[in-house]
Amino acid sequence: MKIILPLFALCSLLSPNLFAQKWDTLAPIPESFTFPVVATVAGKIHIMGGGGAGGATNHHFAYDPTTNAWESRAAVPYLAQQPAGTSASGKIHYFGGGYPTSGQPKADHYIYDPAANTWAKAADLTAPRAIHYSVALNDVVYSLAGQGMANLCQAYDPVGNAWTTKNNLPDNGFWYGAHVATEGHIYRFCGGGYTAPNKFAHRYDPATDSWASLPMFPAATHGLSGAAIGNKIYIAGGYHDFIERDEVFIFDTDTKTYSVGTPLPLGRDYLNMVALDSCIYVVGGNHAIDATVKFQLLRFCPFSTSKTVENAPLPLVAHYASGKLYVQMPADIQHDVQLSLFDMAGRQVFSEKIVPSFEGIWELEVGELRPSMYVVRLHSDAKAFVGKLAVN
C-alpha cells in the first residue's frame, strides 16, 4: 500500500511561498547557457550543452528543488551549438547541434542515465541537424524540424534503437517556437524568423500520424517556450513587437482557448520551460539589456492561491495498489469534481470526472504506475485538494 503524504509534508518539499501565486526566483544557474538542452528526470531539472560564455559547452548541471541547489553532473560527450534533447523512460536524450568550429551540424545521439551519472551512445540521427526541437510522448522521443529540414518529423524507438520518419510538419515555421507534449499529443505554438514570426498552433496525434490546426496564438512570437500540467499549457516569453515579452498565456487543451497568466518578472526570449511537481519552471533565457536573465531560474505553482492560506489546496488522502487508486473523498465535496494524477515531469497520467454520491473511499482504475512520485489533485470550482503519492 502506498500512502499519500499529507499537505504539510508536501509543503516541505516545495517553496516556502507555496501559497503565493507568483513567480519565485530560485538558486541561480551556475553558468551562462545559450540554447541548451533542459529536461527533467528523477525529480531534478538538468541543463546541459549548447552555447556557453566562451562558445560551445558540454557542461551539465542538475537542480534539486528539495534543496534549492545545483550540482555538477557528467559532461555531455561532445560539443555543439543548438542541440536538442528531452527525457523519456527515466533518461535524457541529447542529439544533433552545430559543430562549434566548422559550423556543420552533427548527427550524434547520446543517452544520459541519472542513476549512474553516465552517457551511452545511441542510434545517430538519420541526418545531421541543428536548430531542431525535441519532445517525448509515451516514452517515444521526437525530433522536430532542423536547419535545412524545416518539415522533418522523426521518432526514436528506444527498443529498436532506431529513428522513423513521420508525416511532415504542417509548415516551415517550427523553429524558435514552443513545443509541448501532454495528454497524448504534441502541441506547437508560433515560431519562425526573428523579424517575421507566425501565430500558428497545431496538435499532433501519434495514433493517426497527423497534424491538426488549432486556434491561432494571441501574438506572432519568436523564441518563446512552453510546459504543461495536465490540460493546461503555459506558454511564456519570446520576442514580439521589437521587445522581449513577459506575457504568459495558458492554452486549455480541452476547450482550445487561451487565457492570460501571471506575467514573468522580466521579459525574455530563447528561454526553456519544464514542469516538475506540478509547478512550471523557466530556465534561463535572453534579454538584450539585463544579462542576469541567463542565470535565472523561476518557478510558478498554479495550484496555489494568492488570497489566504485558508483558501489554499487542502490535504488529500489516498493509496495505490494493483493498478487502482483509492481516494478518501472529502466530506464537503458536493459538486462534480475532477481527479487528476501527474507524474514528476508534470505530465498528466490519469484524469476522470467524478460525481460524488457518498462520503468515503472511492476506487478508480488507473492502470499500472511506474515506481516514482506522483501528485494527486482533486478539484471543483470552489475547492482543491492536493497530495503526493509514492509508488515503489
PLY file of the C-alpha trace (Angstrom):
ply
format ascii 1.0
element vertex 392
property float x
property float y
property float z
element edge 391
property int vertex1
property int vertex2
end_header
0.00 0.00 0.00
1.29 3.42 -0.97
0.11 6.30 1.22
-0.17 9.88 0.02
1.82 12.36 2.05
-0.27 14.94 3.93
-0.09 18.51 2.73
2.39 19.65 5.39
4.87 17.05 4.07
4.23 18.18 0.51
4.87 21.78 1.50
8.24 20.85 3.00
9.37 19.65 -0.42
8.28 22.80 -2.21
8.86 26.51 -1.89
8.08 28.36 1.34
5.92 30.54 -0.92
3.68 27.62 -1.92
0.58 29.68 -1.25
1.70 32.74 -3.21
0.62 32.51 -6.84
3.58 34.33 -8.29
6.93 33.61 -9.92
9.56 32.70 -7.33
13.24 33.31 -8.05
15.31 30.26 -7.10
19.02 29.45 -6.90
20.78 30.92 -9.96
22.08 28.69 -12.74
25.84 28.19 -12.10
26.89 29.23 -15.62
25.58 31.08 -18.64
23.93 28.83 -21.24
22.56 29.69 -24.69
20.18 27.25 -26.41
20.97 24.39 -24.01
19.04 21.17 -23.53
16.84 21.35 -20.42
14.97 18.29 -19.17
13.50 16.82 -16.00
14.30 13.34 -14.74
14.19 11.66 -11.32
12.77 14.78 -9.67
15.52 17.13 -10.86
15.97 19.73 -13.61
19.00 19.25 -15.85
20.63 21.91 -18.03
23.42 20.95 -20.41
25.34 21.76 -23.56
24.61 24.31 -26.23
26.42 27.63 -26.02
28.38 28.86 -23.02
30.22 32.02 -22.10
33.18 31.10 -24.32
31.39 29.29 -27.15
30.02 25.76 -27.22
29.98 23.97 -23.88
29.49 20.41 -22.68
28.88 21.40 -19.06
25.96 19.79 -17.27
24.21 20.73 -14.02
21.20 19.35 -12.14
18.86 21.34 -9.89
17.23 19.72 -6.86
14.04 21.56 -5.82
14.10 19.96 -2.36
17.42 21.69 -1.54
17.20 24.64 -3.96
20.73 23.83 -5.12
22.62 22.91 -8.29
25.27 20.22 -8.67
27.67 19.38 -11.49
26.92 16.20 -13.43
28.69 14.18 -16.14
29.65 16.35 -19.11
27.95 15.88 -22.47
30.20 13.68 -24.69
30.54 16.26 -27.49
30.39 20.00 -28.19
27.63 21.51 -30.33
25.60 24.69 -30.54
21.79 24.49 -30.52
21.34 20.75 -29.90
18.02 19.15 -28.96
17.00 16.77 -26.23
14.35 15.61 -23.80
13.70 12.99 -21.13
11.97 9.64 -21.63
11.82 6.45 -19.57
13.89 7.99 -16.79
16.79 9.06 -19.03
17.80 12.14 -21.03
18.35 12.08 -24.79
20.76 14.61 -26.32
21.34 14.82 -30.06
22.42 16.93 -33.01
23.53 20.53 -32.92
26.07 22.57 -34.85
29.75 21.74 -34.60
31.30 24.77 -32.87
34.29 25.38 -35.18
33.14 24.35 -38.65
29.50 25.25 -38.16
28.49 21.94 -39.70
25.64 20.14 -37.90
26.09 16.79 -36.18
24.03 13.60 -36.04
25.34 12.30 -32.69
22.84 10.89 -30.19
23.67 10.08 -26.57
21.53 8.98 -23.62
22.21 10.08 -20.04
21.46 7.78 -17.11
20.98 9.92 -13.97
21.29 6.95 -11.61
24.76 6.05 -12.90
25.69 9.61 -13.96
26.95 8.20 -17.28
26.37 8.65 -21.00
25.81 5.89 -23.58
25.85 6.07 -27.39
22.53 5.58 -29.17
21.46 5.47 -32.81
22.54 8.63 -34.62
20.04 10.89 -36.30
19.32 9.89 -39.90
20.94 13.15 -40.99
22.92 15.87 -39.16
20.89 18.82 -37.93
20.82 21.85 -35.64
18.15 24.36 -34.60
15.78 21.45 -34.06
13.49 20.60 -31.17
12.54 17.57 -29.16
9.66 16.34 -27.02
8.82 12.93 -25.58
5.38 11.41 -25.90
4.53 8.00 -24.45
8.27 7.42 -23.98
8.90 7.98 -27.69
11.42 10.75 -28.44
10.57 13.10 -31.32
12.91 15.31 -33.33
11.10 18.24 -34.94
12.41 20.35 -37.83
16.02 21.47 -38.13
18.19 23.73 -40.22
17.64 22.77 -43.87
14.89 20.28 -42.98
12.07 22.52 -41.79
9.30 19.94 -42.29
11.03 16.86 -40.89
9.41 14.92 -38.03
11.11 11.78 -36.75
10.56 9.46 -33.79
13.11 7.39 -31.88
12.16 3.92 -30.69
14.31 3.03 -27.66
13.52 -0.67 -28.00
14.67 -0.93 -31.60
17.27 1.86 -31.20
16.17 3.39 -34.49
14.66 6.58 -35.91
11.48 6.52 -38.01
10.31 9.32 -40.27
6.76 10.51 -39.64
4.46 12.67 -41.72
5.82 16.13 -42.46
5.30 19.07 -40.15
2.42 21.28 -41.37
4.57 24.32 -42.24
8.12 25.66 -42.33
7.85 27.78 -39.19
8.52 25.35 -36.32
11.95 26.74 -35.49
12.10 29.03 -32.44
8.55 28.10 -31.43
7.15 26.39 -28.33
6.79 22.60 -28.47
4.99 20.72 -25.69
3.81 17.14 -25.22
0.85 16.44 -22.94
-2.27 14.29 -22.77
-1.27 12.04 -25.65
-0.48 14.79 -28.16
2.30 17.16 -29.23
1.45 20.86 -29.36
3.25 23.57 -31.29
2.84 27.35 -30.88
4.35 30.08 -33.09
7.92 30.11 -34.38
9.57 31.43 -37.50
12.13 34.14 -38.08
13.17 36.92 -35.72
11.54 39.66 -37.82
8.57 37.70 -39.18
7.31 35.14 -36.65
4.00 33.36 -37.07
0.92 32.76 -34.89
0.32 29.16 -35.94
-0.71 26.47 -33.48
-1.02 22.77 -34.23
-1.58 19.45 -32.50
0.00 16.14 -33.47
-1.86 12.86 -32.96
0.54 9.87 -32.89
-2.34 7.44 -33.45
-3.02 8.89 -36.91
0.43 10.41 -37.53
-1.24 13.69 -38.44
-1.21 17.38 -37.52
-4.36 19.46 -36.99
-4.68 23.23 -36.81
-5.60 24.92 -33.54
-6.77 28.49 -32.83
-4.02 30.98 -33.59
-1.77 32.11 -30.75
-2.66 35.61 -29.42
0.50 37.21 -30.87
3.04 36.31 -33.56
6.04 35.46 -31.40
9.61 34.22 -31.92
11.77 32.45 -29.32
9.07 31.53 -26.79
8.73 28.30 -24.80
6.12 26.23 -23.01
5.40 23.48 -20.48
2.25 21.65 -19.46
0.48 20.48 -16.35
-2.32 18.24 -17.49
-4.62 20.01 -19.92
-3.09 23.44 -19.27
-0.12 24.50 -21.39
1.81 27.53 -20.10
3.48 29.49 -22.91
5.79 32.35 -21.98
8.31 34.88 -23.19
9.60 35.30 -26.72
10.23 38.26 -28.97
7.34 40.32 -30.37
6.98 43.97 -31.43
10.75 44.57 -31.06
10.91 43.65 -27.38
11.41 40.61 -25.16
7.99 39.68 -23.84
6.94 38.92 -20.27
3.45 37.67 -21.12
2.27 34.22 -20.11
-0.62 32.59 -21.94
-2.40 29.42 -20.84
-3.84 27.12 -23.50
-6.61 24.77 -22.38
-6.37 21.60 -24.48
-10.00 20.69 -23.71
-11.65 23.96 -24.71
-8.89 25.01 -27.15
-8.89 28.52 -25.71
-6.20 30.89 -24.42
-6.21 32.80 -21.16
-3.74 35.27 -19.66
-1.47 34.03 -16.88
0.77 35.73 -14.33
3.49 37.60 -16.29
7.18 36.89 -15.87
9.09 39.33 -13.64
11.08 40.42 -16.71
10.65 39.74 -20.42
12.95 37.23 -22.13
13.32 35.17 -25.26
15.13 31.88 -26.02
14.09 30.58 -22.60
13.46 26.96 -21.64
10.44 25.75 -19.70
9.71 22.48 -17.91
7.11 21.17 -15.46
8.05 19.39 -12.24
5.99 18.53 -9.15
3.01 20.29 -10.76
4.94 23.57 -10.94
6.20 25.42 -14.02
9.88 26.37 -14.24
11.52 28.94 -16.51
15.20 28.20 -17.04
17.46 30.97 -18.32
16.72 32.94 -21.45
17.99 36.12 -23.03
17.42 39.85 -22.52
19.18 42.50 -24.59
19.95 44.71 -21.56
19.77 42.51 -18.45
22.41 39.77 -18.73
21.36 38.23 -15.41
18.36 36.64 -17.15
20.67 33.88 -18.44
21.27 32.77 -14.85
17.68 32.96 -13.61
15.59 30.00 -12.51
11.93 30.87 -11.89
9.09 28.75 -10.54
5.32 29.18 -10.70
2.93 26.85 -8.86
-0.55 27.30 -10.39
-2.33 25.09 -7.88
-1.65 27.62 -5.14
-3.57 30.79 -4.30
-2.65 34.41 -3.74
-5.54 35.02 -1.33
-5.16 33.35 2.06
-3.68 30.17 3.42
-7.22 29.11 4.35
-8.08 29.03 0.64
-5.01 27.01 -0.29
-5.20 23.41 -1.54
-6.33 21.09 1.25
-4.75 17.73 2.11
-5.88 14.68 0.20
-5.52 11.09 1.43
-5.32 8.09 -0.92
-3.33 4.98 -1.68
-2.38 2.92 -4.74
-2.31 -0.86 -5.16
-2.53 -3.26 -8.12
-3.47 -0.66 -10.71
-6.10 1.03 -8.56
-6.13 4.41 -6.84
-8.14 4.62 -3.61
-9.16 8.17 -2.68
-10.71 9.31 0.59
-13.46 11.59 -0.70
-13.59 14.81 1.38
-16.82 15.28 3.31
-17.62 18.76 1.99
-17.42 18.00 -1.75
-20.95 18.49 -3.07
-20.44 19.05 -6.80
-18.80 17.34 -9.75
-15.04 17.17 -9.27
-12.06 16.38 -11.48
-9.45 13.96 -10.19
-6.05 14.20 -11.90
-2.80 12.33 -11.40
0.50 13.89 -12.52
3.99 12.46 -12.75
7.07 14.36 -11.60
7.51 15.95 -15.03
4.06 17.50 -14.63
2.57 15.16 -17.24
-0.99 14.10 -16.58
-1.15 10.30 -16.44
-4.79 9.97 -15.38
-7.86 12.18 -15.24
-11.51 11.43 -14.55
-14.59 13.45 -13.67
-16.32 12.19 -10.54
-19.88 12.81 -9.39
-19.71 12.22 -5.61
-22.67 10.25 -4.30
-21.33 9.29 -0.90
-18.61 10.13 1.59
-15.90 7.52 1.87
-13.22 5.80 -0.19
-13.53 5.85 -3.97
-11.81 3.22 -6.10
-10.54 4.20 -9.56
-8.83 2.07 -12.20
-5.68 3.99 -13.17
-3.57 1.15 -14.58
-0.01 0.24 -13.80
2.09 3.11 -12.44
5.86 3.15 -12.63
7.81 3.47 -9.38
8.02 7.22 -8.83
6.43 10.15 -7.04
3.07 11.45 -8.25
0.88 14.44 -7.43
-2.84 13.78 -6.99
-5.25 16.67 -7.35
-9.00 16.72 -6.72
-10.71 19.99 -7.59
-14.05 21.61 -8.17
-14.91 25.22 -8.97
-14.74 26.09 -5.27
-12.03 23.92 -3.71
-8.86 22.00 -4.47
-7.28 19.08 -2.62
-3.68 18.02 -3.25
-1.48 15.16 -2.10
1.75 13.47 -3.10
1.83 9.74 -3.87
4.89 7.49 -3.65
4.77 4.33 -5.77
7.61 1.93 -5.01
0 1
1 2
2 3
3 4
4 5
5 6
6 7
7 8
8 9
9 10
10 11
11 12
12 13
13 14
14 15
15 16
16 17
17 18
18 19
19 20
20 21
21 22
22 23
23 24
24 25
25 26
26 27
27 28
28 29
29 30
30 31
31 32
32 33
33 34
34 35
35 36
36 37
37 38
38 39
39 40
40 41
41 42
42 43
43 44
44 45
45 46
46 47
47 48
48 49
49 50
50 51
51 52
52 53
53 54
54 55
55 56
56 57
57 58
58 59
59 60
60 61
61 62
62 63
63 64
64 65
65 66
66 67
67 68
68 69
69 70
70 71
71 72
72 73
73 74
74 75
75 76
76 77
77 78
78 79
79 80
80 81
81 82
82 83
83 84
84 85
85 86
86 87
87 88
88 89
89 90
90 91
91 92
92 93
93 94
94 95
95 96
96 97
97 98
98 99
99 100
100 101
101 102
102 103
103 104
104 105
105 106
106 107
107 108
108 109
109 110
110 111
111 112
112 113
113 114
114 115
115 116
116 117
117 118
118 119
119 120
120 121
121 122
122 123
123 124
124 125
125 126
126 127
127 128
128 129
129 130
130 131
131 132
132 133
133 134
134 135
135 136
136 137
137 138
138 139
139 140
140 141
141 142
142 143
143 144
144 145
145 146
146 147
147 148
148 149
149 150
150 151
151 152
152 153
153 154
154 155
155 156
156 157
157 158
158 159
159 160
160 161
161 162
162 163
163 164
164 165
165 166
166 167
167 168
168 169
169 170
170 171
171 172
172 173
173 174
174 175
175 176
176 177
177 178
178 179
179 180
180 181
181 182
182 183
183 184
184 185
185 186
186 187
187 188
188 189
189 190
190 191
191 192
192 193
193 194
194 195
195 196
196 197
197 198
198 199
199 200
200 201
201 202
202 203
203 204
204 205
205 206
206 207
207 208
208 209
209 210
210 211
211 212
212 213
213 214
214 215
215 216
216 217
217 218
218 219
219 220
220 221
221 222
222 223
223 224
224 225
225 226
226 227
227 228
228 229
229 230
230 231
231 232
232 233
233 234
234 235
235 236
236 237
237 238
238 239
239 240
240 241
241 242
242 243
243 244
244 245
245 246
246 247
247 248
248 249
249 250
250 251
251 252
252 253
253 254
254 255
255 256
256 257
257 258
258 259
259 260
260 261
261 262
262 263
263 264
264 265
265 266
266 267
267 268
268 269
269 270
270 271
271 272
272 273
273 274
274 275
275 276
276 277
277 278
278 279
279 280
280 281
281 282
282 283
283 284
284 285
285 286
286 287
287 288
288 289
289 290
290 291
291 292
292 293
293 294
294 295
295 296
296 297
297 298
298 299
299 300
300 301
301 302
302 303
303 304
304 305
305 306
306 307
307 308
308 309
309 310
310 311
311 312
312 313
313 314
314 315
315 316
316 317
317 318
318 319
319 320
320 321
321 322
322 323
323 324
324 325
325 326
326 327
327 328
328 329
329 330
330 331
331 332
332 333
333 334
334 335
335 336
336 337
337 338
338 339
339 340
340 341
341 342
342 343
343 344
344 345
345 346
346 347
347 348
348 349
349 350
350 351
351 352
352 353
353 354
354 355
355 356
356 357
357 358
358 359
359 360
360 361
361 362
362 363
363 364
364 365
365 366
366 367
367 368
368 369
369 370
370 371
371 372
372 373
373 374
374 375
375 376
376 377
377 378
378 379
379 380
380 381
381 382
382 383
383 384
384 385
385 386
386 387
387 388
388 389
389 390
390 391
